[in-house]
Amino acid sequence: MLQFTNTLGHKLEQFVPIKEGEVRLYTCGPTVWNFPHIGNYRTFLFEDLLKRYLKYRGFSVIHVMNLTDVDDRIIKVCNEKGVELGEFTERYARAFFEDLNFLRVDLADNYPRATDYINEMVVIIQGLMRKGIAYRGEDGSIYYSISKFPRYGELSGIKPNELKVGARVRVDDYGKDSAEDFALWKAWDANDGKIFWETQLGKGRPGWHIECSAMSMKLLGEHFDMHTGGVDNIFPHHENEIAQSEGFAGKRFVNYWLHCEHLLVNETKMAKRLGNFVTVVDLRERGVDGATLRYFLLSGHYRYQLSFSDNSLEQASGSVRRINEFVSRLEDSLKSSKDEGSSLDSDTAMLVETARARYVSALDNDLDAPDALAVVFDLISEGNRMLDRGDLSRRSLEAFLEFMRKDFDSVFAVVSTLSDESLGELESRLLEERKAARRAKDWKTSDELRNRLLSLGVEVQDTHDGQKWRRVSKTR
């Protein structure tokens, strides 16, 4: 039984889609005002794991991830630097997609940008004003009256007696203990400079929260299955999304809310304002490959905090290497296998089927990645012992490979395909130099050469049968 911990209700619930066999999923994407740090990517990769597993379980997934391309921070920087809104945000949007490719993310069906949905936001705000749920303040901006939505606070756990009725907050990001009427539409002032829209609401721009309501309801409908994000999004952003959307449509907005916990550095949340953040670009320049970073960010349960360190990356690199060495051994053994008519022996069949059942059970239980990975490594250990004994038939090798490719890698996406392509003269020379360095146990030179090759787009793996390599995108 597939179950998830629903933030709305704060309990583990069986997952039942609105339409049988189909899941409509909305994931909060980046604000394209800077490069996301790897704490942000922990959430994006949790969402990728969720989507991949839903597809593995047979669901058709319609996935929308927004790009926030207008908010207070973006406007401030554009005005300070004197650059156009689109020119400024496009740089970071482009870098975001490069990172997604590096991290092997299964792309969403749609990446809407907030500035393309201003008309939809206006319609929702007008509807809320007609119902008396929204009102125009003395400053000309339009605010949502939280006192008119009795269920306000159910997602975040804020108590009704804590609501500051009548108090208003115009900024997008505000205190976690400050439940106040929030801005849906911000009347233009001098601080906005050239960034505004002329609409039936007047000259101004949208608040941050209304953007996701407009994009998600336009693309997925007024009632859909799942909405995800980081725990920072629970309040105020997702709480306000629910209030806006349900106040406008008069029906349940989303059935299941899932939230990913923080990535920590020295026991402190990774955050730009704290200056303790690391970007994907930073790690690529250090020679960290996409599979390693992906594995690390997926290795902890999404509802628990995960600590980042150089040691944690080294451990992830070792785990990915072990996975790929096992797959490589299976493929090499299969190539040399002569028993074309062999059958699957009962021991292997039982071993693989038991692993598959345990793997599915772990992920069915609130996407428990650590338990699922433990199952995979148990299977790898036993599989390596069988390979060492040389007692795996062709069909048994195929059964192991099917699990590693179709069951495991379709979800976790860290298995490499080693290449038989030809190498350039420089690449071949560096590989030979690295081979000599390893024979001499000169690990420092070996690592330096590995990083040099990675910068050229050649990822090296050390297997039981020596060095193997595959083509990857060049590091930035």
C-alpha positions in Angstrom: 0.0 0.0 0.0 1.5 3.3 -1.1 1.5 5.8 1.8 2.8 9.3 2.3 3.0 11.6 5.3 0.5 14.4 4.5 1.5 17.7 6.0 -2.2 18.6 5.9 -3.3 16.4 8.8 0.2 15.6 9.8 -0.1 11.8 9.5 0.7 8.9 7.2 -2.1 8.3 4.7 -2.7 5.8 1.9 -2.3 7.5 -1.4 -5.4 7.4 -3.6 -5.4 9.6 -6.7 -8.4 11.6 -7.8 -8.4 9.8 -11.2 -7.3 6.2 -11.2 -3.9 5.7 -12.7 -3.1 9.4 -12.9 -1.3 11.8 -10.6 -1.3 15.6 -11.1 1.7 17.0 -9.3 2.8 20.6 -8.6 6.3 21.2 -7.3 7.5 24.6 -6.2 10.5 25.5 -8.3 13.3 28.1 -7.9 13.1 31.9 -7.7 15.4 32.8 -10.6 17.3 35.6 -8.8 20.5 33.7 -8.0 22.0 30.2 -8.4 20.1 27.7 -6.2 22.3 26.0 -3.5 22.4 22.3 -3.0 19.9 22.6 -0.1 17.4 23.8 -2.7 18.3 20.8 -4.9 17.7 18.4 -2.0 14.0 19.4 -2.4 14.1 19.3 -6.2 15.6 15.8 -6.1 13.2 14.5 -3.5 10.5 15.6 -5.9 12.2 13.8 -8.7 12.4 10.6 -6.7 8.7 11.0 -5.9 7.8 11.4 -9.5 10.0 8.6 -10.7 8.6 6.2 -8.1 5.0 7.1 -9.0 5.8 6.3 -12.6 7.6 3.1 -11.5 4.4 2.1 -9.7 2.4 2.5 -12.9 1.0 6.0 -12.5 0.9 8.5 -15.4 2.3 11.7 -13.8 1.4 15.2 -15.1 4.1 17.3 -13.5 4.3 21.1 -13.3 7.2 23.1 -11.7 7.0 26.8 -11.6 9.8 29.4 -12.1 9.2 32.5 -9.9 10.6 35.3 -12.2 9.1 38.3 -10.3 9.3 39.0 -6.6 10.6 41.6 -4.2 14.2 40.3 -4.4 14.3 40.2 -8.2 12.8 43.7 -8.5 15.4 45.1 -6.0 18.3 43.7 -7.9 17.0 44.7 -11.4 16.6 48.2 -10.2 20.0 48.4 -8.5 21.7 47.0 -11.6 19.6 48.7 -14.2 18.8 45.5 -16.1 15.6 44.3 -17.7 13.6 41.8 -15.7 13.7 39.1 -18.5 17.4 39.6 -19.1 18.2 39.2 -15.5 16.1 36.1 -14.7 17.0 34.2 -17.9 20.6 33.8 -16.8 19.5 31.9 -13.7 16.8 30.0 -15.4 19.3 28.7 -18.0 21.8 27.7 -15.2 18.9 25.9 -13.4 18.2 23.7 -16.4 21.9 22.9 -16.8 22.0 21.8 -13.2 18.9 19.6 -13.7 20.6 17.9 -16.6 23.8 17.4 -14.6 21.7 15.8 -11.7 19.8 13.5 -14.1 16.4 15.0 -13.3 13.4 13.7 -15.2 12.1 17.0 -16.5 8.6 18.3 -15.7 5.9 18.5 -18.4 5.6 22.3 -17.9 7.8 25.0 -16.4 5.5 28.0 -16.2 6.9 31.4 -15.4 4.9 33.7 -13.2 5.1 36.7 -15.6 3.2 34.7 -18.2 0.2 34.2 -15.9 -0.6 37.8 -14.8 -4.1 37.7 -16.3 -4.9 34.4 -14.5 -3.8 36.1 -11.2 -6.0 39.1 -11.9 -9.1 36.8 -12.4 -8.5 35.1 -9.1 -8.0 38.3 -7.2 -11.1 39.8 -8.7 -13.1 36.7 -7.7 -11.8 37.0 -4.1 -12.8 40.7 -4.0 -16.3 39.9 -5.2 -16.6 37.4 -2.4 -15.4 39.9 0.2 -12.4 37.8 1.0 -9.9 40.3 -0.4 -10.0 44.1 0.0 -8.0 47.2 -1.2 -5.8 48.8 1.5 -5.1 52.5 2.0 -1.9 52.1 0.0 -3.8 50.9 -3.1 -2.6 47.3 -2.7 -5.1 44.4 -2.5 -4.9 42.1 0.6 -6.3 38.7 1.5 -8.4 38.8 4.7 -7.4 35.7 6.6 -10.2 36.1 9.1 -12.6 35.3 6.2 -11.0 31.8 5.8 -11.9 29.7 8.9 -9.4 26.9 7.9 -6.4 29.2 7.8 -3.6 27.6 9.7 -4.5 23.9 9.2 -1.4 23.2 7.1 1.1 25.0 9.3 -0.5 24.4 12.7 -0.9 28.1 13.5 -3.6 28.6 16.0 -6.6 30.9 15.2 -6.1 32.9 18.3 -2.6 33.8 17.0 -4.0 35.5 13.9 -3.3 39.2 13.7 -6.7 40.2 12.4 -6.6 43.4 10.4 -2.8 43.6 10.4 -1.2 43.7 6.9 2.1 42.6 5.5 3.1 43.7 2.0 6.4 42.0 1.6 6.7 38.5 0.2 8.8 36.9 2.9 7.8 37.5 6.5 8.1 36.1 10.0 7.2 32.5 10.7 5.1 33.6 13.7 3.3 36.4 11.8 -0.1 35.4 10.4 -1.4 38.6 8.9 -3.4 39.7 5.9 -1.1 39.3 3.0 -0.7 41.1 -0.3 -2.3 39.6 -3.4 -1.6 42.7 -5.6 0.9 45.4 -4.8 0.2 48.9 -6.1 3.1 50.4 -7.9 5.5 52.7 -6.0 8.8 54.2 -6.8 10.7 51.2 -5.5 9.3 49.1 -8.3 10.8 51.3 -11.0 9.9 50.0 -14.5 8.6 46.6 -13.3 4.8 46.8 -13.2 1.7 45.7 -15.1 -1.3 47.8 -16.1 -4.4 45.7 -15.3 -8.0 46.0 -14.2 -6.6 46.0 -10.6 -4.5 49.1 -11.4 -0.8 49.6 -12.0 1.2 47.2 -10.0 2.5 43.6 -9.7 1.5 40.4 -8.0 2.4 39.1 -4.6 4.5 35.9 -4.5 1.8 33.6 -3.1 -0.9 34.3 -5.8 1.5 33.3 -8.5 1.5 29.6 -7.6 -2.3 29.5 -7.2 -2.8 30.9 -10.7 -0.2 28.6 -12.4 -1.2 25.4 -10.7 -5.0 25.8 -11.1 -4.5 26.9 -14.8 -2.4 23.8 -15.7 -3.6 21.1 -13.3 -7.2 22.2 -12.4 -8.8 23.7 -9.3 -8.4 20.4 -7.4 -5.4 18.1 -8.0 -3.5 15.4 -6.2 -0.1 16.5 -4.9 1.8 19.7 -4.0 5.4 19.6 -2.7 8.2 21.9 -1.6 10.7 22.5 1.2 9.6 22.8 4.8 10.2 26.6 4.5 7.3 26.7 2.1 4.7 25.5 4.6 4.2 28.9 6.1 3.5 31.4 4.8 3.6 30.3 1.1 1.6 27.1 1.0 -0.7 28.2 3.8 -1.5 31.3 1.7 -1.9 29.2 -1.5 -4.6 27.1 0.1 -6.4 30.2 1.4 -6.4 31.9 -2.0 -7.2 28.9 -4.1 -10.0 27.5 -1.9 -11.4 30.9 -1.2 -11.7 31.5 -5.0 -12.8 28.0 -6.2 -14.9 27.0 -3.1 -13.4 23.5 -3.1 -10.5 21.5 -1.8 -7.3 22.7 -3.5 -4.8 19.8 -3.0 -5.2 16.3 -1.4 -1.6 15.6 -0.4 1.1 18.0 0.7 4.6 16.7 1.0 7.5 18.7 2.4 11.3 18.1 2.4 13.5 18.9 5.4 16.6 21.1 5.5 20.1 20.3 4.4 22.5 21.2 7.3 26.0 22.5 7.4 27.6 22.2 10.8 24.2 21.6 12.4 22.8 24.8 10.8 20.4 25.1 7.9 22.1 25.8 4.5 20.9 29.3 3.4 22.1 32.2 1.3 21.5 34.7 4.0 23.8 32.8 6.4 26.5 32.5 3.8 27.0 28.8 4.4 25.8 27.5 1.1 27.3 25.5 -1.7 26.1 25.5 -5.3 26.1 22.7 -7.9 28.7 24.8 -9.9 31.0 24.9 -6.8 30.9 21.1 -6.5 31.3 20.5 -10.3 34.4 22.7 -10.2 35.8 20.4 -7.4 35.2 17.4 -9.7 32.1 16.0 -8.0 30.0 14.2 -10.6 26.2 14.4 -10.9 25.5 10.8 -9.8 27.5 11.3 -6.5 25.7 14.5 -5.6 22.4 13.0 -6.6 23.0 9.9 -4.5 24.0 12.0 -1.5 21.0 14.2 -1.6 18.7 11.2 -2.0 20.4 9.1 0.7 18.5 10.5 3.6 14.7 10.3 4.3 13.1 13.4 2.8 11.3 14.2 6.1 14.5 14.3 8.2 17.4 16.8 8.1 20.5 15.7 6.2 24.0 16.9 7.1 26.4 18.0 4.3 30.2 17.6 4.6 33.2 16.5 2.4 33.1 13.2 4.2 29.4 12.7 3.3 30.3 13.3 -0.4 33.2 10.8 -0.2 30.8 8.2 1.2 28.3 8.9 -1.5 31.0 8.6 -4.2 32.0 5.2 -2.8 28.4 4.0 -2.8 27.9 5.1 -6.4 31.2 3.5 -7.4 30.1 0.2 -5.7 26.8 0.3 -7.5 28.4 0.9 -10.9 31.1 -1.7 -10.4 28.5 -4.3 -9.7 26.5 -3.4 -12.8 29.8 -3.4 -14.8 30.7 -6.9 -13.6 27.2 -8.2 -14.5 27.5 -6.7 -18.0 31.0 -8.0 -18.6 30.0 -11.5 -17.4 26.9 -11.4 -19.6 29.1 -10.5 -22.6 31.4 -13.5 -22.0 28.6 -15.9 -21.1 28.1 -18.8 -23.5 25.1 -20.6 -22.0 22.5 -19.1 -24.3 19.8 -21.6 -23.4 20.3 -21.4 -19.6 17.4 -21.0 -17.2 17.0 -18.8 -14.1 18.1 -20.8 -11.1 15.7 -20.9 -8.1 18.2 -19.3 -5.7 18.7 -16.3 -7.8 15.1 -16.0 -8.6 14.2 -16.0 -4.9 17.0 -13.6 -4.0 16.0 -11.0 -6.7 12.2 -11.3 -6.1 12.7 -11.0 -2.3 14.8 -7.9 -2.9 12.3 -6.4 -5.2 9.4 -6.9 -2.7 11.5 -5.4 0.1 12.5 -2.4 -2.1 9.0 -1.7 -3.1 7.8 -2.0 0.5 10.4 0.5 1.7 9.5 3.1 -1.0 5.8 2.5 -0.5 6.3 3.5 3.1 6.6 7.3 2.7 9.4 7.1 0.1 11.9 5.6 2.6 15.0 5.9 0.5 17.5 4.8 3.2 15.7 1.5 3.7 15.4 1.0 -0.1 19.1 1.6 -0.6 19.9 -0.9 2.2 18.0 -3.5 0.2 20.0 -2.7 -2.9 23.3 -3.0 -1.2 22.3 -6.3 0.4 21.6 -7.6 -3.1 24.9 -6.2 -4.4 26.8 -8.0 -1.6 25.2 -11.3 -2.4 25.5 -10.8 -6.1 29.2 -10.1 -5.9 29.7 -13.3 -3.9 27.9 -15.3 -6.6 30.0 -13.5 -9.3 33.2 -14.4 -7.4 32.2 -18.0 -7.3 31.4 -17.9 -11.0 28.1 -19.7 -10.6 25.7 -17.3 -12.3 23.9 -18.5 -15.4 23.1 -16.1 -18.3 19.5 -15.8 -17.1 20.6 -15.2 -13.5 22.9 -12.3 -14.7 20.0 -10.9 -16.7 17.8 -11.1 -13.6 20.3 -9.1 -11.5 20.7 -6.6 -14.3 17.0 -6.2 -14.7 16.6 -5.3 -11.0 19.5 -2.8 -11.1 18.4 -1.1 -14.3 14.6 -1.3 -14.3 13.8 -1.4 -10.6 16.6 0.6 -9.0 17.9 3.0 -11.6 14.6 4.0 -13.0 14.0 5.6 -9.6 17.4 6.6 -8.3 19.2 7.3 -11.6 22.8 6.9 -10.5 23.9 4.0 -12.8 26.4 4.9 -15.5 26.7 3.4 -19.0 30.4 2.8 -19.6 31.5 3.7 -23.0 33.4 1.9 -25.8 33.7 5.1 -27.8 37.1 6.2 -29.0 39.1 8.7 -26.9 41.1 11.7 -28.1 44.9 11.7 -27.8 44.9 13.9 -24.7 42.2 11.8 -23.0 44.0 8.5 -23.8 47.3 9.9 -22.4 45.7 11.1 -19.2 44.0 7.7 -18.7 47.4 5.9 -19.1 49.1 8.4 -16.7 46.3 7.7 -14.2 46.7 4.0 -14.6 50.4 4.3 -13.8 49.7 6.6 -10.8 47.4 3.9 -9.3 50.0 1.2 -9.9 52.5 3.4 -8.0 49.8 4.0 -5.3 50.1 7.7 -6.0 46.5 8.5 -5.0 46.9 12.3 -5.0 48.0 12.3 -8.7 45.4 9.7 -9.5 42.6 12.0 -8.1 44.0 15.0 -9.9 44.0 13.1 -13.2 40.4 11.9 -12.5 39.3 15.5 -12.0 41.2 16.7 -15.1 39.5 14.0 -17.2 36.1 15.0 -15.7 36.7 18.6 -16.8 37.2 17.2 -20.4 33.9 15.2 -20.1 35.3 11.8 -19.3 34.2 10.2 -16.0 36.5 7.4 -14.8 35.4 4.5 -12.6 37.8 2.0 -11.0 36.4 -1.5 -11.3 37.6 -5.1 -10.6 38.7 -5.2 -14.2 40.6 -1.9 -14.1 39.7 1.6 -15.3 36.5 2.2 -17.2 35.1 5.5 -18.4 32.0 7.1 -19.8 31.2 10.4 -21.6 29.5 13.0 -19.4 28.9 16.8 -19.8 32.1 18.8 -19.2 32.4 20.5 -15.8 31.9 24.3 -15.8 
